[in-house]
Amino acid sequence: MSEGRRDIQFEIQYLLSLTLVVFGLLSLAPVKEGMNNWIAYLVILSLAAHLSIFNIVYSLGHATGLSVDMVESVKHWSVPTLLFIGCTFVYLILHASIGIIYLHLNQVLGSTSSEWEIVIKYIVPLFLVGTMGYSVKRRGIDPLSSFEGINIKVVPEFVRVFPTTEGSKALLVKVENNGDETFDYDLDIDIPEIVTLHKDGDTITDHFAEDSEVAPGRADRYSFELSHIAQEHSAEELQVTINADSASYTTRVELELA
């Protein structure tokens, strides 16, 4: 699973949308009363820096097709800055929301100490952002990072299957490791009831499963021949899944039973 190309236009639209939201919050009097405007200024500054520096250089390299050290460095560092912008924006929203609630409670219950105000308006949002960030990292970023540098190919996408293996194209699966660490994975193939896979002289029905690992710079290759026992011309679907940690790659192969 090679690294996908970033959509610069979507990224810029996303950042501009965040900018409009921040300016919108600053224009609302009830919100301004409950939050520290300097936090909003920090978000705006981060957005401006990313838009004016990182994306301009990234777009230049993308448009010219040139691969230079500066452009590659900017591509690398722009991902952490995007994460930082997202975290500061969430912190601002939580800070503003809690600030409004705190302001109203303070009017009803009476004034509280400045120490409690700091804890409620600044530390609580920071704790919530940290908790959400940790959850996203464990359940989203870490599992997906296990496929970094992994190239998976399942070909062909369409196979015409005959009652015997003669005449049917082989189904090929390749798991290539271009990363720096050994890739542990499970290969699972769900097979239609009337279809049989043949591998190294063995016949496989219903389900194929194999645990394996591929070292950096190496590739695992699988070749399956197919046959069927259908009584008439029909269409079926075969599902190939690569599982690693908490993430998975799935593709489907269309089968025409001739």
Backbone torsions as a table, in degrees:
resi	resn	phi	psi	omega
1	MET	NA	96.4	-176.5
2	SER	-75.6	161.5	-177.2
3	GLU	-66.7	128.0	-178.9
4	GLY	-75.7	154.2	179.7
5	ARG	-76.7	134.0	-179.3
6	ARG	-72.3	142.0	177.1
7	ASP	-91.9	98.9	-175.2
8	ILE	-65.0	-41.3	-178.6
9	GLN	-61.4	-44.7	178.4
10	PHE	-63.9	-40.3	-178.9
11	GLU	-61.8	-44.1	179.8
12	ILE	-66.7	-41.5	177.3
13	GLN	-61.5	-39.1	178.5
14	TYR	-62.9	-45.5	-178.8
15	LEU	-68.2	-38.8	176.9
16	LEU	-64.6	-36.6	177.6
17	SER	-63.7	-41.7	176.9
18	LEU	-62.6	-38.9	179.3
19	THR	-62.1	-43.9	179.0
20	LEU	-63.0	-38.4	179.0
21	VAL	-64.5	-42.9	-179.5
22	VAL	-63.7	-45.8	177.8
23	PHE	-64.3	-33.2	176.6
24	GLY	-64.4	-40.8	177.4
25	LEU	-63.4	-39.3	-179.1
26	LEU	-68.8	-20.1	-178.9
27	SER	-88.4	-8.0	-179.0
28	LEU	-96.0	118.8	-176.6
29	ALA	-59.9	-45.1	-179.9
30	PRO	-61.6	-34.3	-179.6
31	VAL	-72.8	-42.2	-179.4
32	LYS	-61.2	-33.4	-179.6
33	GLU	-68.1	-30.2	-174.4
34	GLY	-96.4	-6.7	-176.3
35	MET	-127.4	163.1	176.0
36	ASN	-87.9	115.7	-175.6
37	ASN	-63.0	-23.7	-179.3
38	TRP	-65.5	-27.6	175.5
39	ILE	-67.6	-40.2	176.2
40	ALA	-64.7	-38.3	177.8
41	TYR	-64.0	-35.6	177.9
42	LEU	-64.1	-42.3	178.2
43	VAL	-63.3	-44.7	-179.7
44	ILE	-62.6	-42.0	178.9
45	LEU	-62.6	-41.8	178.7
46	SER	-64.5	-42.6	177.8
47	LEU	-62.4	-44.3	-178.9
48	ALA	-64.1	-41.8	-180.0
49	ALA	-62.8	-43.8	-179.0
50	HIS	-66.4	-44.6	-178.1
51	LEU	-66.7	-38.9	-173.5
52	SER	-85.9	-21.7	-176.6
53	ILE	-113.0	-64.8	-172.1
54	PHE	-62.9	-49.4	-174.9
55	ASN	-73.8	-28.4	176.6
56	ILE	-65.7	-47.8	179.8
57	VAL	-66.6	-42.0	179.2
58	TYR	-61.6	-44.3	179.8
59	SER	-65.3	-35.8	178.2
60	LEU	-61.9	-47.5	178.9
61	GLY	-65.6	-37.1	179.5
62	HIS	-67.8	-39.5	-176.3
63	ALA	-73.7	-38.0	-177.6
64	THR	-85.0	-18.8	-177.5
65	GLY	75.8	8.2	-179.3
66	LEU	-83.1	143.7	177.5
67	SER	-117.0	98.3	179.7
68	VAL	-119.3	161.5	-174.2
69	ASP	-59.3	-40.7	-177.1
70	MET	-64.0	-45.4	-179.0
71	VAL	-64.5	-42.9	179.6
72	GLU	-64.6	-37.1	178.3
73	SER	-65.7	-40.5	179.2
74	VAL	-65.7	-40.5	177.0
75	LYS	-57.7	-40.9	-177.8
76	HIS	-68.3	-44.8	-174.8
77	TRP	-82.1	-14.8	-179.0
78	SER	-71.0	-25.4	178.4
79	VAL	-67.2	-48.9	175.6
80	PRO	-60.3	-35.7	179.6
81	THR	-68.0	-35.3	175.8
82	LEU	-63.5	-42.2	177.3
83	LEU	-63.3	-40.1	178.7
84	PHE	-63.6	-43.5	178.7
85	ILE	-61.7	-43.4	179.2
86	GLY	-62.1	-41.8	-179.6
87	CYS	-67.2	-43.7	179.8
88	THR	-66.0	-34.4	178.3
89	PHE	-66.4	-45.3	177.9
90	VAL	-61.9	-40.9	178.0
91	TYR	-60.9	-41.7	179.1
92	LEU	-61.6	-44.9	-180.0
93	ILE	-61.5	-45.9	179.6
94	LEU	-65.6	-42.1	179.4
95	HIS	-61.5	-44.1	-179.8
96	ALA	-66.8	-42.1	-178.8
97	SER	-65.5	-48.0	179.4
98	ILE	-65.7	-34.8	178.9
99	GLY	-63.2	-40.6	178.1
100	ILE	-65.0	-44.9	179.1
101	ILE	-62.6	-43.6	-179.7
102	TYR	-62.7	-38.7	-179.6
103	LEU	-62.4	-43.8	-179.9
104	HIS	-69.7	-41.6	178.6
105	LEU	-64.5	-34.6	179.8
106	ASN	-66.2	-35.2	178.7
107	GLN	-71.7	-32.2	-178.4
108	VAL	-82.9	-46.2	-174.0
109	LEU	-92.3	-11.2	-176.5
110	GLY	100.8	164.5	-175.4
111	SER	-68.5	148.7	176.9
112	THR	-116.7	171.9	-177.7
113	SER	-69.5	156.6	179.9
114	SER	-65.4	-29.2	179.1
115	GLU	-64.1	-42.6	178.8
116	TRP	-68.1	-34.3	177.9
117	GLU	-63.6	-41.3	178.6
118	ILE	-64.2	-43.8	-179.4
119	VAL	-63.1	-48.1	-174.4
120	ILE	-70.1	-44.9	-172.1
121	LYS	-86.7	-23.1	-174.5
122	TYR	-117.8	-45.2	-175.5
123	ILE	-79.1	-40.2	179.3
124	VAL	-60.1	-47.7	176.4
125	PRO	-60.4	-36.9	178.8
126	LEU	-63.6	-40.6	178.1
127	PHE	-64.7	-42.1	179.9
128	LEU	-65.2	-41.9	177.9
129	VAL	-63.4	-42.4	178.4
130	GLY	-62.1	-41.6	179.0
131	THR	-64.1	-45.8	179.2
132	MET	-65.4	-40.4	179.3
133	GLY	-63.1	-41.4	178.6
134	TYR	-63.9	-41.0	179.5
135	SER	-65.0	-42.4	178.8
136	VAL	-64.2	-40.7	179.8
137	LYS	-64.0	-45.9	-176.8
138	ARG	-70.4	-39.2	-173.5
139	ARG	-97.2	-15.0	-177.5
140	GLY	-120.7	-60.2	-173.3
141	ILE	-69.9	-47.2	-177.6
142	ASP	-60.9	-48.4	178.1
143	PRO	-60.5	-42.0	-179.1
144	LEU	-67.6	-32.7	-179.2
145	SER	-67.2	-18.2	178.2
146	SER	-66.4	-20.6	178.4
147	PHE	-95.0	4.3	-179.0
148	GLU	-65.1	127.0	-179.2
149	GLY	82.9	3.9	-178.6
150	ILE	-98.9	126.9	178.5
151	ASN	-110.9	117.7	-177.6
152	ILE	-114.3	129.0	177.8
153	LYS	-129.8	132.3	174.4
154	VAL	-126.9	112.8	-176.9
155	VAL	-136.0	149.2	-6.2
156	PRO	-81.8	171.7	178.1
157	GLU	-79.4	-16.7	179.3
158	PHE	-136.2	130.2	-179.4
159	VAL	-128.7	130.9	172.7
160	ARG	-93.6	117.5	-171.6
161	VAL	-106.6	136.5	179.2
162	PHE	-111.5	167.1	179.5
163	PRO	-58.9	-26.0	174.7
164	THR	-119.3	165.8	-177.2
165	THR	-70.2	-20.2	178.4
166	GLU	-65.9	129.3	178.0
167	GLY	95.0	-19.7	-180.0
168	SER	-88.0	137.2	175.4
169	LYS	-71.6	146.6	177.9
170	ALA	-76.4	146.7	174.1
171	LEU	-91.8	123.5	-175.4
172	LEU	-112.9	134.4	177.2
173	VAL	-127.2	128.5	177.6
174	LYS	-126.8	131.7	174.6
175	VAL	-118.8	106.0	-175.3
176	GLU	-108.9	132.0	-177.7
177	ASN	-105.7	104.6	175.3
178	ASN	-100.5	9.2	-178.9
179	GLY	-88.6	-164.8	-175.9
180	ASP	-106.4	-7.1	-177.6
181	GLU	-126.9	156.4	177.5
182	THR	-63.5	135.3	-176.3
183	PHE	-103.9	112.4	175.8
184	ASP	-92.8	133.1	-176.6
185	TYR	-152.5	164.1	173.2
186	ASP	-117.6	129.0	175.3
187	LEU	-100.9	120.7	178.8
188	ASP	-123.8	132.8	177.5
189	ILE	-128.3	119.7	175.1
190	ASP	-89.9	122.6	-172.3
191	ILE	-110.2	131.8	175.6
192	PRO	-58.7	153.9	-173.8
193	GLU	-60.2	-35.0	-174.5
194	ILE	-95.5	11.0	-179.5
195	VAL	-116.6	142.9	179.0
196	THR	-124.6	135.4	173.3
197	LEU	-97.9	147.6	179.0
198	HIS	-126.5	124.4	-178.7
199	LYS	-139.9	117.8	177.7
200	ASP	53.3	40.1	177.8
201	GLY	86.0	-7.7	178.4
202	ASP	-94.9	145.5	175.1
203	THR	-101.8	136.0	-175.1
204	ILE	-127.1	126.6	177.5
205	THR	-125.3	159.3	176.0
206	ASP	67.5	-59.8	-173.1
207	HIS	-155.5	139.9	173.5
208	PHE	-121.0	132.3	179.5
209	ALA	-139.8	139.2	177.9
210	GLU	-152.1	132.1	174.3
211	ASP	-94.9	136.1	-177.9
212	SER	-153.9	175.3	174.7
213	GLU	-146.2	148.0	-179.4
214	VAL	-129.6	129.0	-176.8
215	ALA	-76.8	159.7	177.3
216	PRO	-56.8	136.1	179.5
217	GLY	80.3	3.3	-179.8
218	ARG	-116.9	172.3	-179.5
219	ALA	-144.8	140.5	171.6
220	ASP	-98.0	134.8	-179.4
221	ARG	-125.6	135.2	179.0
222	TYR	-123.9	140.5	177.8
223	SER	-131.1	123.6	-178.7
224	PHE	-122.6	130.2	169.7
225	GLU	-92.9	154.5	-174.1
226	LEU	-127.2	149.4	171.3
227	SER	-148.5	170.1	-179.2
228	HIS	-145.2	165.7	178.4
229	ILE	-122.5	22.9	-179.7
230	ALA	-67.6	146.3	-179.9
231	GLN	-87.3	-14.6	-179.0
232	GLU	-147.8	165.8	-179.8
233	HIS	-62.5	128.7	-178.3
234	SER	-155.9	175.5	179.5
235	ALA	-122.1	140.9	177.9
236	GLU	-136.1	177.6	-178.9
237	GLU	-139.4	136.2	179.6
238	LEU	-117.4	132.5	-175.5
239	GLN	-110.1	129.4	178.7
240	VAL	-114.0	127.6	-178.0
241	THR	-129.8	133.8	172.8
242	ILE	-111.6	116.2	-179.9
243	ASN	-104.8	134.3	175.6
244	ALA	-147.0	120.8	-175.2
245	ASP	56.4	-124.7	-178.4
246	SER	-103.1	10.0	-179.6
247	ALA	-116.9	162.2	179.9
248	SER	-150.8	154.6	174.9
249	TYR	-117.1	128.7	-177.3
250	THR	-131.3	137.3	174.1
251	THR	-141.5	157.5	-178.9
252	ARG	-120.7	140.9	179.9
253	VAL	-114.0	125.0	178.9
254	GLU	-78.7	134.2	-179.7
255	LEU	-118.5	130.2	172.6
256	GLU	-108.4	114.4	-178.2
257	LEU	-88.9	104.7	-174.7
258	ALA	-90.2	NA	NA
